[in-house]
Amino acid sequence: MARKHLVSVLAGVLAIGAFGASGGAFAQVPANIEKALADPTRPAADTARDAARHPGEILALAEVKPGDTVIDYIMGGGYFTRILSAAVGPKGVVYAYQPAEFIKFKAQYGEDQKTVAAALANVKPLNGPMTALDLPDGADVVITVQNYHDQHVKPFPVDTAAKANAEIFKSLKPGGVFLVIDHAALPGATTAPDALHRIDIAQVKSEVEAAGFKLEAESPLLASAADPHTASVFDPGIRGKTDQFILKFRKPK
């Protein structure tokens, strides 16, 4: 199944159209993002993860530019928040959203948000429940990394993802980008979000497009044919080596 998934992703890239200035499969990393990655204030633990996470190519695909307004939706520990802050520069702003439910579950999420926001002048923390999402309007980019599936875990109402997608659509400017990265599940595995912290790529496409977005590109950059898709992403045997999909959606102009 893993090999089939990789083949389908590659086919999707060809069908939708390759991206990047060179017309290849991966976007060329612009100077503002290269500079952000080289920022000496980034924690060593973050930079050590760059080789596996490919943040340069990912943020290039998201079209993050100096002066942009970006929402890091479900920011986690702030790995991407820090890079985004430097990439948009002093004239840009990054809204770092941490769900109230996450902070209640694990206090460290709240501490991580406070630490990142205190250190970076252009980062504005956002809290509040994921079930009543209220995002600022006028965003150029919204990015969510490895957390889309969390909207489908048992504590949340079944319409959580639908409402969040609608709010994200509203928050973006016409032509804005919504980039979704998550751990791939087997096709049709509806219980995977709660049981394995994975999600079927087809489910994500269907839900996000239902909010009005258009799928523009998908990337095999984080794909892994060795992942059987049957273990939790926190299983020591697969953690950090999961098959992940990258989907680029755009709000029509």
N, C-alpha and C positions, 0 to 999 in steps of 0.2 A: 504493500500500500504506500509506503514512503516513497518508493521509486516512482509510482504512478503520480503521486502528488507533485514531485519535482518536475516530472514531464509536463503535467498540466499547468504548472506555474510558468515554465519556460514557454509553453504554447501561448499562454495568456499574454506574456510580454510581447510576443511576435504579433499576436492578433490585435492588441490594443495599440501597439506602436512602441518602439524603443524610445528611450529618453536620454537626455544629456546633450551637451553641445556638440559632441563628436558623433552623435547618432548611434552610439553603442548601447550596451545593456545597462551600464551604470553611469550615473550623472557625474560630470566633471565637478570636482570640489572647488568652489570659488574662494577667493582670497579671504573674505570675511570669516568663512568657516574654518579655513586652514589656520588663520590667526587665533581663532577661538580655541581650537584644539591644542595649540601650542602655548596657551596662556599659562604662565608659571604658577599662578595661584590655584590651579585645579588640583584637587587632592590626588596624591600618588595612587590611591586605590582606584580612582576613576580612570586615570590615564592607562593603568595596567589592563583595563577592560576594553580599551579602544580597538585592539586588533580583532577581538571576537565580535564586537558590537557594530563596527563600521559606522560610527556617528557622522563622519564627514560625508560619505555618500548618501546617507539617509537624509540629512538636513539639506543637502544639495537637491535631492529629489523633492523635498518639501518646499523648495524655492525660498528658503529663509534669507532675507536680505537686510542690510543695515537700515535701521529706522522702522522695521516691521513691528507690528503688535502680534505676539504669539501667545497662545494658551497651551501650557503643558498640562493636559487633562489627565489627572491622577498621576501626580509627579513622583510618587514613590520616594526614594532617597535623594532625588534631585540631580541625578547623573546628567540627564539631558537639560534640565533647567539651567545648570551652570554653563553649559556650552551655548545654549540659546542666548543667555544673557550677554555673553561676549560677542556672539555672532550678530545680534541686532544692534549692538553698540549703545552709546549713551542717549541717542535720539529714539531708540526703540524701547519697547516694554515687553516683559514676559510675565504673564499671569500664571502663577504656580498653584494649581488647584489640587487640594488634598481633601478627599471626602471626609465629612465628619464621622461617618461610620468606620472608616479606616483608623482614624485617630482614637476613637473609642475602643476599637479592637486592640490596637497596639499604640501606646503612647509615643513610641519612638517616631512614628510618622509625623506627629505634631512637632516634635523636637527637630526633626530633619528639616521641616518646612521653615521653622523659626530661624534655624542656623543659616540656611541658604538665603532667605529674605534679608536677614540682618547683614550679610556679607556683600550683597549685590544690590546696588542702588536702584537699578532698573527692574528689579523683580518685585512684584506685588503678590502677596499671598492671598489665596481665596480658599475659604472653607465653606461649610454648609453641607446639608445632606445631598447625597447623589439622587435621592428620590424626589428632590425638589430643586433641581439644578437651576442656577441663575448666573449666567455668564455675561460678561460685558460685551457690548456690540462693537463692531468695527475691527474685528481681528482679521489679519492677513492669513494666518496659519493656525490650525489646531493640530496638535500631535498627541497621540496616546500610544504608549509603548508597553506591551505585555499585560495590559489591564482591561482591554475591552471585554474579555470573558467574565470579569468580575461582576459586570452588570447582570449576569445570568446566574449567579450563585443563589442558593436558597433563601438567605435572609431578605433579598430584594424582591419587590413585586415583579410580575412577569413583563410588565410594560416599561421597566426601568430603562432598558437600552433604547426603546422607541422614543421615549420622552427625551432622553439625553441627546440622541441624534437630531431630534427636532430643535433642541436648544442650541446645539452646536451649529446647525445650519443657520439658525437665526443670528447667531453671534458673528458669523463670518461675513466679510464683504463679498459682494458678487465677484466671482472669479477666484475666491479664496480656496485654499487647499486644506483638506482634512486627511491626515496621514495616520493609518492604523497599522500597528505591528502587534502580532500576537503569536502564541504557540499553536501550531496546527493540530487539529484532532482528526480522527478518521471521518470520512464523509458520512453524514447522517448521525453522528454521535451526539445526540441531544443532551445526554447527561454529562458530557465531558467537561463543561465549564465548572460544575460543582465538584465532580469526582476527581478530575485530573488537572484542572486549571488550564484547559485548552479549549479551542472552539473550532468548529468547521468553517473553513474559509468561505464556503458558499452561503452559510448563514449570515456572516458578516456582510458580504456583498449585498445580499437581499435586504437586510435591515437598513443599511446605510443608504442604499439607493431608494428605498421606500420613503426616506426623509427628503428626497429631492436631489441628492447628490448624483453626479455622474462618475463612474469608474473610469479613470484616465490611464492608469498604468499599474502594473504589479511587478515586483522585483524578486528574483531568486537569490538575492544577496545573502540572506540568512537561512536559506534552505539547507536541509540535511537529510540525505537519503538513508542515513544510518539510524534515524529515529523511528522506532516501530509504532509510535503514537499511542501506545497502550499503557504507559507509565505516567504517574504524576510528574509534573515538571520539577517538583522538589525531591524526587527520587535521586539519591546520590549517584546512581548509575547513568543518569541522563541530564542532570542539572547542569545548565550552562552549555549544553550540546543539543538542544531541542531543534526540531524543524520549525522554523518561523516564517510566516508570510508577511509581506509588506504591500499594502494597498494604498494607492494614491487616488483620492476622490477630489472632485472639484465642484464648488457651488456654481451653477450656471450664471453667466452674466445677464 
